[in-house]
């Protein structure tokens, strides 16, 4: 019998939320003293697998880990400007969450955004999920997103946005 790889967590997420601050530490256990297994960055989408008190279990590329629930925000909160300012990318309409039971890995997308906040081009930079269909659905979701305009010296500016989704 061939050796088996790491077990893939096939649980369907109970929700998708976004990193509220600049960075989100994912711990091995629901305890701040537990080792950090990975980190997510501002506005990244995170699949929630379960909840335990003030902690949520989130999907990671290598399985799952734990984060403080208060460090995550709903799409509506992100759209309302949680943690953003006029020089940082901020969703007005965040991309719709895309789920796929059993998916594991990370997608890194790059979006070209106009000075009015419209997404006009999206490229897949990295896909470790092994699913081209999942990548395509995330590209389509990001294309429908809308950003608050970036202002520099009172002028609206186009920008490039890196979007990461972890499964």
C-alpha positions as CSV (number, residue, x, y, z in Angstrom):
1,X,0.0,0.0,0.0
2,X,1.5,3.4,-1.0
3,X,2.2,5.8,1.9
4,X,-0.5,8.3,2.5
5,X,0.1,12.1,2.6
6,X,-1.3,14.4,5.1
7,X,-5.1,14.1,5.6
8,X,-7.0,16.8,3.8
9,X,-9.7,18.5,5.9
10,X,-12.9,18.2,3.9
11,X,-15.2,20.0,6.3
12,X,-17.3,22.7,4.6
13,X,-16.6,26.1,6.1
14,X,-19.2,27.6,8.4
15,X,-18.3,31.1,7.0
16,X,-15.7,33.2,5.4
17,X,-14.4,36.4,7.0
18,X,-11.5,38.8,6.4
19,X,-8.4,39.8,8.3
20,X,-9.3,43.0,10.1
21,X,-5.9,44.4,11.0
22,X,-2.5,44.4,9.2
23,X,-1.8,40.8,10.2
24,X,-3.5,37.7,11.7
25,X,-1.6,35.1,13.6
26,X,-2.9,31.5,13.3
27,X,-2.0,29.4,16.3
28,X,-1.8,25.6,16.6
29,X,-4.3,25.6,19.4
30,X,-7.0,28.1,20.7
31,X,-4.5,29.7,23.1
32,X,-2.4,32.8,22.5
33,X,0.6,31.0,24.1
34,X,0.3,28.2,21.4
35,X,2.9,28.3,18.6
36,X,2.0,30.4,15.5
37,X,1.7,28.1,12.5
38,X,1.1,30.8,9.8
39,X,0.0,34.4,9.3
40,X,-2.5,36.0,7.1
41,X,-2.4,39.7,5.9
42,X,-4.9,42.6,5.9
43,X,-8.1,41.9,4.0
44,X,-7.3,38.3,3.2
45,X,-10.3,35.9,3.1
46,X,-10.2,33.2,5.7
47,X,-12.4,30.1,5.8
48,X,-13.9,29.5,9.2
49,X,-14.3,25.8,10.1
50,X,-15.6,26.0,13.7
51,X,-16.0,28.3,16.7
52,X,-14.9,27.8,20.3
53,X,-15.5,30.7,22.6
54,X,-13.5,33.7,21.5
55,X,-11.5,31.6,19.0
56,X,-12.3,30.3,15.5
57,X,-10.7,27.4,13.7
58,X,-9.6,28.4,10.2
59,X,-8.4,26.5,7.2
60,X,-4.7,26.7,6.4
61,X,-2.6,25.3,3.6
62,X,-1.5,22.5,5.9
63,X,-4.8,21.8,7.7
64,X,-6.2,24.2,10.2
65,X,-5.3,26.5,13.0
66,X,-6.9,28.9,15.5
67,X,-7.3,32.7,15.5
68,X,-9.1,35.2,17.8
69,X,-12.5,35.8,16.4
70,X,-12.3,39.5,17.1
71,X,-9.4,39.9,14.7
72,X,-11.7,38.9,11.8
73,X,-14.3,41.1,10.0
74,X,-17.3,40.4,7.8
75,X,-17.3,41.5,4.3
76,X,-19.7,44.3,5.3
77,X,-17.3,45.6,8.0
78,X,-14.4,45.6,5.4
79,X,-16.6,47.5,3.0
80,X,-17.4,50.0,5.7
81,X,-13.7,50.7,6.2
82,X,-12.7,48.6,9.2
83,X,-9.0,49.4,9.6
84,X,-8.6,51.2,6.3
85,X,-7.7,54.7,5.2
86,X,-7.7,56.7,1.9
87,X,-4.2,55.4,0.9
88,X,-4.8,51.7,1.6
89,X,-6.9,49.5,-0.6
90,X,-10.4,49.0,0.9
91,X,-13.4,47.1,-0.5
92,X,-16.7,48.9,-1.0
93,X,-18.0,45.6,-2.4
94,X,-15.8,42.7,-1.3
95,X,-15.6,39.6,-3.5
96,X,-18.2,37.0,-2.9
97,X,-16.6,34.1,-0.9
98,X,-15.9,31.0,-3.0
99,X,-16.0,27.6,-1.2
100,X,-15.1,24.2,-2.4
101,X,-15.3,21.3,0.2
102,X,-12.0,19.5,0.4
103,X,-10.0,22.3,-1.2
104,X,-6.6,23.0,0.4
105,X,-3.9,25.5,-0.5
106,X,-3.7,29.1,-1.4
107,X,-4.6,31.4,-4.3
108,X,-2.8,34.6,-4.9
109,X,-4.5,36.9,-7.4
110,X,-3.4,40.3,-8.7
111,X,-6.0,42.8,-9.7
112,X,-5.7,46.0,-11.7
113,X,-8.0,48.6,-10.2
114,X,-8.9,51.9,-11.9
115,X,-8.9,55.3,-10.2
116,X,-12.6,54.9,-9.6
117,X,-12.2,51.6,-7.8
118,X,-13.4,49.3,-10.6
119,X,-11.5,46.0,-11.2
120,X,-10.5,45.8,-14.8
121,X,-8.0,42.9,-14.9
122,X,-7.2,39.9,-12.6
123,X,-4.3,37.5,-12.9
124,X,-3.6,34.2,-11.0
125,X,-0.1,34.6,-9.5
126,X,-0.1,31.4,-7.5
127,X,-2.4,28.5,-7.1
128,X,-1.5,25.7,-4.7
129,X,-5.0,24.3,-4.5
130,X,-4.6,22.1,-7.6
131,X,-8.0,23.4,-8.9
132,X,-8.1,25.6,-12.0
133,X,-11.9,25.8,-11.6
134,X,-11.6,27.1,-8.0
135,X,-9.0,29.7,-9.3
136,X,-11.4,30.8,-12.1
137,X,-14.3,31.2,-9.7
138,X,-12.1,33.4,-7.4
139,X,-11.0,35.5,-10.4
140,X,-14.6,36.0,-11.4
141,X,-15.5,37.0,-7.8
142,X,-12.7,39.5,-7.6
143,X,-13.6,41.0,-11.0
144,X,-17.0,41.9,-9.5
145,X,-15.5,43.6,-6.4
146,X,-15.4,47.4,-6.0
147,X,-12.8,49.4,-4.1
148,X,-12.9,52.8,-2.5
149,X,-10.7,55.1,-4.5
150,X,-7.1,55.5,-3.4
151,X,-6.3,59.2,-2.8
152,X,-2.8,60.6,-3.1
153,X,-2.4,64.4,-2.7
154,X,-6.2,64.7,-3.3
155,X,-6.1,62.8,-6.6
156,X,-7.6,59.4,-7.3
157,X,-5.0,56.9,-8.4
158,X,-5.2,53.5,-10.1
159,X,-3.4,50.7,-8.2
160,X,-2.6,47.0,-8.2
161,X,-4.1,44.9,-5.5
162,X,-2.8,41.5,-4.3
163,X,-5.6,39.2,-3.1
164,X,-4.9,36.0,-1.1
165,X,-7.5,33.3,-0.4
166,X,-6.6,30.4,1.9
167,X,-8.3,27.0,1.7
